[in-house]
Amino acid sequence: MGDEGTAYLNYAGELAIWDEDNAAAGNYALYLGYKKDPGYSDDTVKISIKLFTSAGEEIIAEAHKDINASDNGTKLEISGTAIDADTIIEYSLNKSGKINKFIVVEEDASELGRISKSGTLIGTKSVASNIVVFFKDKNNDYSIEKLTNFQKDVKLEAESIVTKDKKIAAIFINKDNQLDSGEATYGVVNAVDTSVNEDKDKVSYVEGYIEGKELKAKANDLYSTWKETTTASGIAEITVNADGIVTGVTYELSKDIKVEDFKGATVESKDGDNQFVVNSETYQLADNVIIYVWSDKDKVWSAKTSISAIKKDNHIKAYQTDEDVEGFDVILIWE
């Protein structure tokens, strides 16, 4: 059934006793720390060990008496070896929930290279399909991440790795700058705020439109520069990571983006299906142009895909965000 333990058979070959290990060998965790439980005498030291498991949970479990654990006052010491916090270990629990196996299995991670796009290689090292990626962020919070959430264009900086069957089975990363914040695309922002979810946790969120599609997403943080899009600020560069979390909002656009700000001049006419005229100049629209229309009444943007949204006397701002596309591919309109 997936459990591992010791089986004792009788003379007839029948199972007589099953000594179960609830968590079998091969379970990886980060060792976080320990404490000496109150009431234990110095000659029989018993230590409760805190782990961050591959299930993404913090647990505290008592070390089984068979583990030769001693407290040297600063670090956990097992069988004479001092163990630092944030060390990858392999552990198991017995049927009483006590740690009966605690093995340091981390290895040197200095020879790692770039992560392949598919996440199957780190440099020349193969990655197990069920790799456990331990991550520690700048706030010292721990999580289990996907390997593909990390940058692929730079060498991966990891603290330690575990290999099994010549494949990386577990890895510990504690550098925020290794995370791939996601691909930046363009849109408009109607709301940047925080709220409290059903678990009474404070949650940051961003609402608006990105690439013409409605955006209602959690955010990893809120900064003073994150704000709603106004008719003056123009489109925003919005970054969303692989998990759909907004990781950045900025109005400092790339210099490669062509912008036409008509300084208050309005649309004089539309010329055919994909052109408009301002100040007697004709401007080309891209085939898949995205149009955002400002509502003075509701003070929000909406997205349109038809150029019929562009009307005579509209104020307009035009962007060419893709140099490989002919014409302006993002348009802001307000009356």
Phi and psi in degrees as GROMACS dihedral restraints (atoms count N, CA, C in turn):
[ dihedral_restraints ]
;  ai    aj    ak    al  type     phi  dphi    fc
    3     4     5     6     1   103.9    20    10
    4     5     6     7     1   -14.9    20    10
    6     7     8     9     1   -79.3    20    10
    7     8     9    10     1   154.2    20    10
    9    10    11    12     1  -126.1    20    10
   10    11    12    13     1   148.6    20    10
   12    13    14    15     1  -175.2    20    10
   13    14    15    16     1  -164.0    20    10
   15    16    17    18     1  -108.1    20    10
   16    17    18    19     1   127.1    20    10
   18    19    20    21     1  -102.4    20    10
   19    20    21    22     1   132.3    20    10
   21    22    23    24     1  -113.0    20    10
   22    23    24    25     1   122.6    20    10
   24    25    26    27     1  -103.7    20    10
   25    26    27    28     1   148.6    20    10
   27    28    29    30     1   -87.1    20    10
   28    29    30    31     1  -174.7    20    10
   30    31    32    33     1   -60.6    20    10
   31    32    33    34     1   -24.6    20    10
   33    34    35    36     1   -92.0    20    10
   34    35    36    37     1     4.3    20    10
   36    37    38    39     1    80.5    20    10
   37    38    39    40     1    14.4    20    10
   39    40    41    42     1   -92.4    20    10
   40    41    42    43     1   148.6    20    10
   42    43    44    45     1   -68.5    20    10
   43    44    45    46     1   118.9    20    10
   45    46    47    48     1  -103.4    20    10
   46    47    48    49     1   -42.0    20    10
   48    49    50    51     1  -136.7    20    10
   49    50    51    52     1   137.1    20    10
   51    52    53    54     1  -122.6    20    10
   52    53    54    55     1   111.3    20    10
   54    55    56    57     1   -94.1    20    10
   55    56    57    58     1   100.6    20    10
   57    58    59    60     1   -87.0    20    10
   58    59    60    61     1   139.6    20    10
   60    61    62    63     1  -106.0    20    10
   61    62    63    64     1   114.7    20    10
   63    64    65    66     1   -64.6    20    10
   64    65    66    67     1   -34.2    20    10
   66    67    68    69     1  -120.9    20    10
   67    68    69    70     1   114.1    20    10
   69    70    71    72     1   -79.6    20    10
   70    71    72    73     1   166.5    20    10
   72    73    74    75     1   -57.0    20    10
   73    74    75    76     1   144.7    20    10
   75    76    77    78     1   106.3    20    10
   76    77    78    79     1    -6.2    20    10
   78    79    80    81     1   -82.5    20    10
   79    80    81    82     1   122.2    20    10
   81    82    83    84     1   -99.7    20    10
   82    83    84    85     1   150.9    20    10
   84    85    86    87     1  -154.8    20    10
   85    86    87    88     1   163.4    20    10
   87    88    89    90     1   -96.5    20    10
   88    89    90    91     1   130.0    20    10
   90    91    92    93     1   -77.9    20    10
   91    92    93    94     1   123.7    20    10
   93    94    95    96     1  -104.5    20    10
   94    95    96    97     1   -31.4    20    10
   96    97    98    99     1   166.2    20    10
   97    98    99   100     1  -172.6    20    10
   99   100   101   102     1  -150.1    20    10
  100   101   102   103     1   169.3    20    10
  102   103   104   105     1  -148.5    20    10
  103   104   105   106     1   151.5    20    10
  105   106   107   108     1   -89.7    20    10
  106   107   108   109     1   117.8    20    10
  108   109   110   111     1   -65.6    20    10
  109   110   111   112     1   141.4    20    10
  111   112   113   114     1   -58.4    20    10
  112   113   114   115     1   143.0    20    10
  114   115   116   117     1    91.7    20    10
  115   116   117   118     1    -9.6    20    10
  117   118   119   120     1   -78.8    20    10
  118   119   120   121     1   139.2    20    10
  120   121   122   123     1   -83.6    20    10
  121   122   123   124     1   156.3    20    10
  123   124   125   126     1   -65.5    20    10
  124   125   126   127     1   -27.5    20    10
  126   127   128   129     1   -82.8    20    10
  127   128   129   130     1   -11.2    20    10
  129   130   131   132     1  -131.8    20    10
  130   131   132   133     1    66.2    20    10
  132   133   134   135     1   -63.9    20    10
  133   134   135   136     1   127.4    20    10
  135   136   137   138     1  -123.4    20    10
  136   137   138   139     1   133.0    20    10
  138   139   140   141     1  -122.8    20    10
  139   140   141   142     1   136.1    20    10
  141   142   143   144     1   -92.2    20    10
  142   143   144   145     1   129.2    20    10
  144   145   146   147     1  -109.9    20    10
  145   146   147   148     1   133.8    20    10
  147   148   149   150     1   -98.3    20    10
  148   149   150   151     1   129.9    20    10
  150   151   152   153     1  -127.7    20    10
  151   152   153   154     1   150.0    20    10
  153   154   155   156     1  -108.7    20    10
  154   155   156   157     1   114.0    20    10
  156   157   158   159     1   -89.6    20    10
  157   158   159   160     1   170.1    20    10
  159   160   161   162     1   -69.2    20    10
  160   161   162   163     1    -9.7    20    10
  162   163   164   165     1   -87.4    20    10
  163   164   165   166     1     1.7    20    10
  165   166   167   168     1    78.8    20    10
  166   167   168   169     1    26.2    20    10
  168   169   170   171     1  -121.7    20    10
  169   170   171   172     1   144.0    20    10
  171   172   173   174     1   -89.7    20    10
  172   173   174   175     1   129.3    20    10
  174   175   176   177     1  -129.3    20    10
  175   176   177   178     1   153.5    20    10
  177   178   179   180     1  -123.5    20    10
  178   179   180   181     1   122.3    20    10
  180   181   182   183     1  -134.6    20    10
  181   182   183   184     1   145.5    20    10
  183   184   185   186     1   -77.1    20    10
  184   185   186   187     1   138.8    20    10
  186   187   188   189     1   -73.7    20    10
  187   188   189   190     1   132.5    20    10
  189   190   191   192     1   -64.3    20    10
  190   191   192   193     1   149.7    20    10
  192   193   194   195     1   -61.7    20    10
  193   194   195   196     1   -22.1    20    10
  195   196   197   198     1   -72.6    20    10
  196   197   198   199     1   -16.1    20    10
  198   199   200   201     1   -84.2    20    10
  199   200   201   202     1   124.4    20    10
  201   202   203   204     1   -79.1    20    10
  202   203   204   205     1    77.8    20    10
  204   205   206   207     1  -102.9    20    10
  205   206   207   208     1   138.5    20    10
  207   208   209   210     1  -139.1    20    10
  208   209   210   211     1   156.0    20    10
  210   211   212   213     1  -107.0    20    10
  211   212   213   214     1   113.9    20    10
  213   214   215   216     1   -95.0    20    10
  214   215   216   217     1     7.8    20    10
  216   217   218   219     1    97.9    20    10
  217   218   219   220     1   -22.0    20    10
  219   220   221   222     1  -125.9    20    10
  220   221   222   223     1   -39.1    20    10
  222   223   224   225     1  -132.6    20    10
  223   224   225   226     1   156.5    20    10
  225   226   227   228     1   -66.6    20    10
  226   227   228   229     1   137.2    20    10
  228   229   230   231     1  -128.0    20    10
  229   230   231   232     1   121.5    20    10
  231   232   233   234     1  -121.2    20    10
  232   233   234   235     1   124.1    20    10
  234   235   236   237     1    52.3    20    10
  235   236   237   238     1    39.4    20    10
  237   238   239   240     1    84.6    20    10
  238   239   240   241     1    -0.8    20    10
  240   241   242   243     1  -108.6    20    10
  241   242   243   244     1   122.9    20    10
  243   244   245   246     1   -78.8    20    10
  244   245   246   247     1   137.8    20    10
  246   247   248   249     1  -120.4    20    10
  247   248   249   250     1   126.3    20    10
  249   250   251   252     1   -80.1    20    10
  250   251   252   253     1   155.6    20    10
  252   253   254   255     1   -62.8    20    10
  253   254   255   256     1   157.3    20    10
  255   256   257   258     1    67.5    20    10
  256   257   258   259     1    28.8    20    10
  258   259   260   261     1   -96.2    20    10
  259   260   261   262     1   134.5    20    10
  261   262   263   264     1   -74.6    20    10
  262   263   264   265     1   129.0    20    10
  264   265   266   267     1  -129.8    20    10
  265   266   267   268     1   162.7    20    10
  267   268   269   270     1  -111.6    20    10
  268   269   270   271     1   133.5    20    10
  270   271   272   273     1  -141.9    20    10
  271   272   273   274     1   166.2    20    10
  273   274   275   276     1  -147.0    20    10
  274   275   276   277     1   157.8    20    10
  276   277   278   279     1  -114.4    20    10
  277   278   279   280     1   142.9    20    10
  279   280   281   282     1   -85.3    20    10
  280   281   282   283     1  -174.8    20    10
  282   283   284   285     1   -67.6    20    10
  283   284   285   286     1   -15.7    20    10
  285   286   287   288     1   -92.3    20    10
  286   287   288   289     1     2.2    20    10
  288   289   290   291     1    81.2    20    10
  289   290   291   292     1    14.4    20    10
  291   292   293   294     1   -95.2    20    10
  292   293   294   295     1   147.5    20    10
  294   295   296   297     1   -72.0    20    10
  295   296   297   298     1   116.5    20    10
  297   298   299   300     1  -113.6    20    10
  298   299   300   301     1     1.1    20    10
  300   301   302   303     1  -145.0    20    10
  301   302   303   304     1   127.7    20    10
  303   304   305   306     1  -147.4    20    10
  304   305   306   307     1   101.6    20    10
  306   307   308   309     1  -126.5    20    10
  307   308   309   310     1   128.5    20    10
  309   310   311   312     1   -76.5    20    10
  310   311   312   313     1   123.1    20    10
  312   313   314   315     1  -127.8    20    10
  313   314   315   316     1     9.0    20    10
  315   316   317   318     1   -68.5    20    10
  316   317   318   319     1   153.0    20    10
  318   319   320   321     1  -131.9    20    10
  319   320   321   322     1   167.2    20    10
  321   322   323   324     1   -65.5    20    10
  322   323   324   325     1   132.1    20    10
  324   325   326   327     1  -107.3    20    10
  325   326   327   328     1    11.0    20    10
  327   328   329   330     1   -68.1    20    10
  328   329   330   331     1   -21.1    20    10
  330   331   332   333     1   -92.9    20    10
  331   332   333   334     1    10.7    20    10
  333   334   335   336     1   -70.2    20    10
  334   335   336   337     1   154.9    20    10
  336   337   338   339     1  -121.0    20    10
  337   338   339   340     1  -148.8    20    10
  339   340   341   342     1   -77.9    20    10
  340   341   342   343     1   151.1    20    10
  342   343   344   345     1   -81.2    20    10
  343   344   345   346     1   132.2    20    10
  345   346   347   348     1   -68.4    20    10
  346   347   348   349     1   157.4    20    10
  348   349   350   351     1   -57.0    20    10
  349   350   351   352     1   -35.8    20    10
  351   352   353   354     1   -83.7    20    10
  352   353   354   355     1   -10.4    20    10
  354   355   356   357     1    76.4    20    10
  355   356   357   358     1    19.0    20    10
  357   358   359   360     1   -95.8    20    10
  358   359   360   361     1   -11.0    20    10
  360   361   362   363     1  -137.1    20    10
  361   362   363   364     1   146.0    20    10
  363   364   365   366     1  -122.2    20    10
  364   365   366   367     1   102.1    20    10
  366   367   368   369     1    68.0    20    10
  367   368   369   370     1  -119.3    20    10
  369   370   371   372     1  -104.5    20    10
  370   371   372   373     1     2.4    20    10
  372   373   374   375     1   -90.0    20    10
  373   374   375   376     1   130.5    20    10
  375   376   377   378     1   -74.3    20    10
  376   377   378   379     1   150.9    20    10
  378   379   380   381     1  -114.1    20    10
  379   380   381   382     1   132.0    20    10
  381   382   383   384     1   -66.5    20    10
  382   383   384   385     1   146.4    20    10
  384   385   386   387     1   -63.4    20    10
  385   386   387   388     1   -25.5    20    10
  387   388   389   390     1  -109.3    20    10
  388   389   390   391     1    33.9    20    10
  390   391   392   393     1   -54.6    20    10
  391   392   393   394     1   141.2    20    10
  393   394   395   396     1  -102.6    20    10
  394   395   396   397     1   120.9    20    10
  396   397   398   399     1  -111.2    20    10
  397   398   399   400     1   106.4    20    10
  399   400   401   402     1   -86.3    20    10
  400   401   402   403     1   134.3    20    10
  402   403   404   405     1  -133.3    20    10
  403   404   405   406     1   137.6    20    10
  405   406   407   408     1  -121.9    20    10
  406   407   408   409     1   121.2    20    10
  408   409   410   411     1   -91.9    20    10
  409   410   411   412     1  -177.0    20    10
  411   412   413   414     1   -65.7    20    10
  412   413   414   415     1   -18.9    20    10
  414   415   416   417     1   -92.8    20    10
  415   416   417   418     1     9.3    20    10
  417   418   419   420     1    63.9    20    10
  418   419   420   421     1    27.9    20    10
  420   421   422   423     1   -93.9    20    10
  421   422   423   424     1   142.2    20    10
  423   424   425   426     1  -102.7    20    10
  424   425   426   427     1   147.1    20    10
  426   427   428   429     1  -153.8    20    10
  427   428   429   430     1   165.1    20    10
  429   430   431   432     1  -102.7    20    10
  430   431   432   433     1   125.6    20    10
  432   433   434   435     1  -117.6    20    10
  433   434   435   436     1   165.7    20    10
  435   436   437   438     1   -86.5    20    10
  436   437   438   439     1   141.3    20    10
  438   439   440   441     1   -61.3    20    10
  439   440   441   442     1   -32.9    20    10
  441   442   443   444     1   -71.7    20    10
  442   443   444   445     1    -4.6    20    10
  444   445   446   447     1   -82.9    20    10
  445   446   447   448     1    -1.0    20    10
  447   448   449   450     1  -106.4    20    10
  448   449   450   451     1   158.7    20    10
  450   451   452   453     1   -59.4    20    10
  451   452   453   454     1   143.0    20    10
  453   454   455   456     1  -111.8    20    10
  454   455   456   457     1    -4.3    20    10
  456   457   458   459     1  -102.1    20    10
  457   458   459   460     1     2.7    20    10
  459   460   461   462     1  -134.0    20    10
  460   461   462   463     1   160.3    20    10
  462   463   464   465     1   -63.2    20    10
  463   464   465   466     1   132.3    20    10
  465   466   467   468     1   -72.0    20    10
  466   467   468   469     1   127.6    20    10
  468   469   470   471     1  -100.3    20    10
  469   470   471   472     1   105.8    20    10
  471   472   473   474     1  -120.1    20    10
  472   473   474   475     1   153.5    20    10
  474   475   476   477     1   -78.8    20    10
  475   476   477   478     1   -41.7    20    10
  477   478   479   480     1  -159.7    20    10
  478   479   480   481     1   160.6    20    10
  480   481   482   483     1  -137.4    20    10
  481   482   483   484     1   163.9    20    10
  483   484   485   486     1  -129.4    20    10
  484   485   486   487     1   128.3    20    10
  486   487   488   489     1  -110.5    20    10
  487   488   489   490     1   143.9    20    10
  489   490   491   492     1  -143.8    20    10
  490   491   492   493     1   132.0    20    10
  492   493   494   495     1    54.3    20    10
  493   494   495   496     1    39.3    20    10
  495   496   497   498     1    65.6    20    10
  496   497   498   499     1    18.5    20    10
  498   499   500   501     1  -126.7    20    10
  499   500   501   502     1   150.0    20    10
  501   502   503   504     1   -72.6    20    10
  502   503   504   505     1   117.7    20    10
  504   505   506   507     1   -99.4    20    10
  505   506   507   508     1   -27.6    20    10
  507   508   509   510     1  -151.8    20    10
  508   509   510   511     1   150.8    20    10
  510   511   512   513     1  -150.8    20    10
  511   512   513   514     1   146.1    20    10
  513   514   515   516     1  -120.6    20    10
  514   515   516   517     1   124.8    20    10
  516   517   518   519     1  -126.2    20    10
  517   518   519   520     1   131.7    20    10
  519   520   521   522     1  -131.2    20    10
  520   521   522   523     1    28.7    20    10
  522   523   524   525     1  -116.7    20    10
  523   524   525   526     1   115.7    20    10
  525   526   527   528     1   -59.5    20    10
  526   527   528   529     1   -33.9    20    10
  528   529   530   531     1   -69.6    20    10
  529   530   531   532     1    -6.0    20    10
  531   532   533   534     1   -83.5    20    10
  532   533   534   535     1   -16.5    20    10
  534   535   536   537     1   -69.0    20    10
  535   536   537   538     1   141.1    20    10
  537   538   539   540     1   -87.0    20    10
  538   539   540   541     1   107.9    20    10
  540   541   542   543     1   -67.8    20    10
  541   542   543   544     1   -16.5    20    10
  543   544   545   546     1   115.6    20    10
  544   545   546   547     1   179.4    20    10
  546   547   548   549     1   -92.4    20    10
  547   548   549   550     1   132.3    20    10
  549   550   551   552     1   -83.8    20    10
  550   551   552   553     1   129.6    20    10
  552   553   554   555     1  -132.2    20    10
  553   554   555   556     1   179.9    20    10
  555   556   557   558     1  -115.8    20    10
  556   557   558   559     1   146.2    20    10
  558   559   560   561     1  -172.9    20    10
  559   560   561   562     1  -160.3    20    10
  561   562   563   564     1  -130.3    20    10
  562   563   564   565     1   151.8    20    10
  564   565   566   567     1  -117.1    20    10
  565   566   567   568     1   124.5    20    10
  567   568   569   570     1   -97.8    20    10
  568   569   570   571     1   -25.0    20    10
  570   571   572   573     1  -154.3    20    10
  571   572   573   574     1   138.8    20    10
  573   574   575   576     1  -135.1    20    10
  574   575   576   577     1   115.1    20    10
  576   577   578   579     1  -161.5    20    10
  577   578   579   580     1  -176.9    20    10
  579   580   581   582     1  -127.1    20    10
  580   581   582   583     1   153.5    20    10
  582   583   584   585     1  -146.5    20    10
  583   584   585   586     1   177.9    20    10
  585   586   587   588     1  -112.8    20    10
  586   587   588   589     1   126.5    20    10
  588   589   590   591     1   -83.7    20    10
  589   590   591   592     1  -175.5    20    10
  591   592   593   594     1   -65.3    20    10
  592   593   594   595     1   -21.1    20    10
  594   595   596   597     1   -91.3    20    10
  595   596   597   598     1     8.7    20    10
  597   598   599   600     1    66.6    20    10
  598   599   600   601     1    24.9    20    10
  600   601   602   603     1   -93.9    20    10
  601   602   603   604     1   144.0    20    10
  603   604   605   606     1   -77.3    20    10
  604   605   606   607     1   127.5    20    10
  606   607   608   609     1  -125.6    20    10
  607   608   609   610     1   131.6    20    10
  609   610   611   612     1   -90.6    20    10
  610   611   612   613     1   147.5    20    10
  612   613   614   615     1  -149.8    20    10
  613   614   615   616     1   160.3    20    10
  615   616   617   618     1  -132.2    20    10
  616   617   618   619     1   135.6    20    10
  618   619   620   621     1  -125.7    20    10
  619   620   621   622     1   144.8    20    10
  621   622   623   624     1   163.8    20    10
  622   623   624   625     1  -138.8    20    10
  624   625   626   627     1  -139.4    20    10
  625   626   627   628     1   142.6    20    10
  627   628   629   630     1  -135.8    20    10
  628   629   630   631     1   126.2    20    10
  630   631   632   633     1    52.4    20    10
  631   632   633   634     1    35.3    20    10
  633   634   635   636     1    83.2    20    10
  634   635   636   637     1    -3.7    20    10
  636   637   638   639     1  -106.6    20    10
  637   638   639   640     1   146.6    20    10
  639   640   641   642     1   -63.6    20    10
  640   641   642   643     1   136.7    20    10
  642   643   644   645     1  -117.7    20    10
  643   644   645   646     1   119.1    20    10
  645   646   647   648     1  -136.6    20    10
  646   647   648   649     1    94.4    20    10
  648   649   650   651     1  -137.3    20    10
  649   650   651   652     1   150.6    20    10
  651   652   653   654     1   -68.1    20    10
  652   653   654   655     1   155.5    20    10
  654   655   656   657     1  -121.7    20    10
  655   656   657   658     1   149.6    20    10
  657   658   659   660     1   -78.9    20    10
  658   659   660   661     1   -17.3    20    10
  660   661   662   663     1  -170.9    20    10
  661   662   663   664     1   167.0    20    10
  663   664   665   666     1  -126.5    20    10
  664   665   666   667     1   126.9    20    10
  666   667   668   669     1  -113.3    20    10
  667   668   669   670     1   164.1    20    10
  669   670   671   672     1   -63.6    20    10
  670   671   672   673     1   -24.0    20    10
  672   673   674   675     1   -82.4    20    10
  673   674   675   676     1   -11.6    20    10
  675   676   677   678     1   -80.2    20    10
  676   677   678   679     1   119.4    20    10
  678   679   680   681     1  -151.1    20    10
  679   680   681   682     1   171.8    20    10
  681   682   683   684     1   -72.3    20    10
  682   683   684   685     1   151.8    20    10
  684   685   686   687     1   -77.0    20    10
  685   686   687   688     1   128.9    20    10
  687   688   689   690     1  -110.2    20    10
  688   689   690   691     1   170.7    20    10
  690   691   692   693     1   -66.0    20    10
  691   692   693   694     1   -22.4    20    10
  693   694   695   696     1   -86.0    20    10
  694   695   696   697     1   -36.5    20    10
  696   697   698   699     1   -74.2    20    10
  697   698   699   700     1   -30.3    20    10
  699   700   701   702     1    82.6    20    10
  700   701   702   703     1  -166.3    20    10
  702   703   704   705     1   -69.1    20    10
  703   704   705   706     1   158.7    20    10
  705   706   707   708     1  -111.6    20    10
  706   707   708   709     1   149.9    20    10
  708   709   710   711     1   -92.2    20    10
  709   710   711   712     1   115.2    20    10
  711   712   713   714     1  -113.7    20    10
  712   713   714   715     1   129.3    20    10
  714   715   716   717     1  -111.1    20    10
  715   716   717   718     1   127.5    20    10
  717   718   719   720     1  -126.1    20    10
  718   719   720   721     1   130.9    20    10
  720   721   722   723     1   -86.0    20    10
  721   722   723   724     1  -176.3    20    10
  723   724   725   726     1   -64.6    20    10
  724   725   726   727     1   -21.0    20    10
  726   727   728   729     1   -92.7    20    10
  727   728   729   730     1     7.0    20    10
  729   730   731   732     1    79.2    20    10
  730   731   732   733     1    17.5    20    10
  732   733   734   735     1   -95.4    20    10
  733   734   735   736     1   131.9    20    10
  735   736   737   738     1   -73.7    20    10
  736   737   738   739     1   122.5    20    10
  738   739   740   741     1  -110.7    20    10
  739   740   741   742     1    -5.9    20    10
  741   742   743   744     1  -168.0    20    10
  742   743   744   745     1   143.8    20    10
  744   745   746   747     1  -138.2    20    10
  745   746   747   748     1   122.8    20    10
  747   748   749   750     1  -144.8    20    10
  748   749   750   751     1   151.0    20    10
  750   751   752   753     1  -106.0    20    10
  751   752   753   754     1     6.4    20    10
  753   754   755   756     1   -87.9    20    10
  754   755   756   757     1    91.0    20    10
  756   757   758   759     1   -82.0    20    10
  757   758   759   760     1   158.3    20    10
  759   760   761   762     1   -60.6    20    10
  760   761   762   763     1   145.7    20    10
  762   763   764   765     1   -67.1    20    10
  763   764   765   766     1   -15.6    20    10
  765   766   767   768     1   -75.9    20    10
  766   767   768   769     1   -13.6    20    10
  768   769   770   771     1   -81.8    20    10
  769   770   771   772     1   127.2    20    10
  771   772   773   774     1   -85.2    20    10
  772   773   774   775     1   128.5    20    10
  774   775   776   777     1  -126.3    20    10
  775   776   777   778     1   132.9    20    10
  777   778   779   780     1  -116.7    20    10
  778   779   780   781     1   109.7    20    10
  780   781   782   783     1  -107.6    20    10
  781   782   783   784     1   115.6    20    10
  783   784   785   786     1   -86.4    20    10
  784   785   786   787     1    12.9    20    10
  786   787   788   789     1    51.8    20    10
  787   788   789   790     1    43.7    20    10
  789   790   791   792     1    90.2    20    10
  790   791   792   793     1   -10.6    20    10
  792   793   794   795     1   -69.5    20    10
  793   794   795   796     1   149.0    20    10
  795   796   797   798     1  -109.7    20    10
  796   797   798   799     1   167.1    20    10
  798   799   800   801     1   -68.1    20    10
  799   800   801   802     1   127.6    20    10
  801   802   803   804     1   -87.0    20    10
  802   803   804   805     1   -38.0    20    10
  804   805   806   807     1  -169.1    20    10
  805   806   807   808     1   170.4    20    10
  807   808   809   810     1  -108.6    20    10
  808   809   810   811     1   137.6    20    10
  810   811   812   813     1  -111.9    20    10
  811   812   813   814     1    98.5    20    10
  813   814   815   816     1    75.9    20    10
  814   815   816   817     1  -157.1    20    10
  816   817   818   819     1   -88.8    20    10
  817   818   819   820     1   -15.9    20    10
  819   820   821   822     1  -139.7    20    10
  820   821   822   823     1    32.3    20    10
  822   823   824   825     1  -142.5    20    10
  823   824   825   826     1   153.6    20    10
  825   826   827   828     1  -138.9    20    10
  826   827   828   829     1   160.2    20    10
  828   829   830   831     1  -121.7    20    10
  829   830   831   832     1   128.0    20    10
  831   832   833   834     1  -135.5    20    10
  832   833   834   835     1   132.8    20    10
  834   835   836   837     1    52.2    20    10
  835   836   837   838     1    39.9    20    10
  837   838   839   840     1    66.7    20    10
  838   839   840   841     1     8.3    20    10
  840   841   842   843     1  -102.8    20    10
  841   842   843   844     1   139.8    20    10
  843   844   845   846     1   -99.4    20    10
  844   845   846   847     1   134.0    20    10
  846   847   848   849     1  -123.8    20    10
  847   848   849   850     1   142.2    20    10
  849   850   851   852     1   -91.4    20    10
  850   851   852   853     1   139.1    20    10
  852   853   854   855     1  -100.7    20    10
  853   854   855   856     1   144.3    20    10
  855   856   857   858     1   -70.4    20    10
  856   857   858   859     1   156.5    20    10
  858   859   860   861     1   -59.8    20    10
  859   860   861   862     1   -39.2    20    10
  861   862   863   864     1  -107.8    20    10
  862   863   864   865     1    44.6    20    10
  864   865   866   867     1   -61.4    20    10
  865   866   867   868     1   140.5    20    10
  867   868   869   870     1  -109.1    20    10
  868   869   870   871     1   130.9    20    10
  870   871   872   873     1  -119.6    20    10
  871   872   873   874     1   128.3    20    10
  873   874   875   876     1  -111.3    20    10
  874   875   876   877     1   128.0    20    10
  876   877   878   879     1  -112.3    20    10
  877   878   879   880     1   128.8    20    10
  879   880   881   882     1   -87.7    20    10
  880   881   882   883     1   131.9    20    10
  882   883   884   885     1  -100.6    20    10
  883   884   885   886     1   113.4    20    10
  885   886   887   888     1   -64.9    20    10
  886   887   888   889     1   -31.5    20    10
  888   889   890   891     1   -69.8    20    10
  889   890   891   892     1   -49.9    20    10
  891   892   893   894     1   -94.8    20    10
  892   893   894   895     1   -10.9    20    10
  894   895   896   897     1    59.2    20    10
  895   896   897   898     1    41.1    20    10
  897   898   899   900     1  -140.4    20    10
  898   899   900   901     1   165.6    20    10
  900   901   902   903     1   -99.2    20    10
  901   902   903   904     1   148.6    20    10
  903   904   905   906     1  -127.3    20    10
  904   905   906   907     1   159.9    20    10
  906   907   908   909     1  -106.7    20    10
  907   908   909   910     1   139.1    20    10
  909   910   911   912     1  -129.3    20    10
  910   911   912   913     1   149.6    20    10
  912   913   914   915     1  -113.7    20    10
  913   914   915   916     1    -9.3    20    10
  915   916   917   918     1  -102.2    20    10
  916   917   918   919     1   136.2    20    10
  918   919   920   921     1   -71.7    20    10
  919   920   921   922     1    -4.7    20    10
  921   922   923   924     1   -64.0    20    10
  922   923   924   925     1   -14.9    20    10
  924   925   926   927     1   -68.4    20    10
  925   926   927   928     1   -22.5    20    10
  927   928   929   930     1   -82.8    20    10
  928   929   930   931     1   120.8    20    10
  930   931   932   933     1  -127.1    20    10
  931   932   933   934     1   160.4    20    10
  933   934   935   936     1   -58.2    20    10
  934   935   936   937     1   140.5    20    10
  936   937   938   939     1    76.4    20    10
  937   938   939   940     1     3.8    20    10
  939   940   941   942     1   -68.6    20    10
  940   941   942   943     1   140.3    20    10
  942   943   944   945     1   -77.5    20    10
  943   944   945   946     1   146.1    20    10
  945   946   947   948     1  -148.0    20    10
  946   947   948   949     1   148.5    20    10
  948   949   950   951     1  -136.0    20    10
  949   950   951   952     1   132.9    20    10
  951   952   953   954     1  -121.7    20    10
  952   953   954   955     1   141.3    20    10
  954   955   956   957     1  -131.1    20    10
  955   956   957   958     1   141.1    20    10
  957   958   959   960     1  -114.7    20    10
  958   959   960   961     1    97.7    20    10
  960   961   962   963     1   -86.4    20    10
  961   962   963   964     1   -17.7    20    10
  963   964   965   966     1  -120.5    20    10
  964   965   966   967     1   110.9    20    10
  966   967   968   969     1   -68.6    20    10
  967   968   969   970     1   -15.3    20    10
  969   970   971   972     1   -86.2    20    10
  970   971   972   973     1    -3.6    20    10
  972   973   974   975     1  -104.4    20    10
  973   974   975   976     1   137.2    20    10
  975   976   977   978     1   -84.8    20    10
  976   977   978   979     1   120.6    20    10
  978   979   980   981     1   100.7    20    10
  979   980   981   982     1   174.6    20    10
  981   982   983   984     1   -80.6    20    10
  982   983   984   985     1   129.0    20    10
  984   985   986   987     1  -104.9    20    10
  985   986   987   988     1    -8.3    20    10
  987   988   989   990     1  -134.0    20    10
  988   989   990   991     1   130.1    20    10
  990   991   992   993     1  -128.1    20    10
  991   992   993   994     1   133.4    20    10
  993   994   995   996     1  -106.2    20    10
  994   995   996   997     1   135.5    20    10
  996   997   998   999     1  -128.7    20    10
  997   998   999  1000     1   136.3    20    10
  999  1000  1001  1002     1  -148.4    20    10
 1000  1001  1002  1003     1   153.7    20    10
